[in-house]
Amino acid sequence: MLTPDTSPAPRRGLRRAILAVVAVLVLLIAASMWWWDTEPALFDPVAATQARMQELKRPVSTGATTTVTLIASVRTLLDKRGGYLSNDKLPPGVAAATSATTSCRRAYCWTTSPTGNSAR
């Protein structure tokens, strides 16, 4: 009487292949997140405003520093490694966009209210 072959060898090979593919994907995603997680260079708003106003041959006026800072901030978000991450739906962007280090550092996640008191 012949007995059916119930050896787990083909299953084991398939399992290992699937685990290997998943491990490679996880490593690629982690490497991409590490590469994207770089802080931009320090930015001096006053110096940037003065340089921009001299370039335009105009005097520094009310709101110029705010405008130049906003433009520089948006350019930094758009031109950084990985692009703008807040609207990503797939890895590695979705994981990087939700991590605390990418969105903001805890020490710098505060703004100053109009009264001068710091508020979170």
Beta strands, then each sheet from edge to edge (+ up, - down):
strand 1: 111-112
strand 2: 118-119
sheet 1: 1+ 2-
end
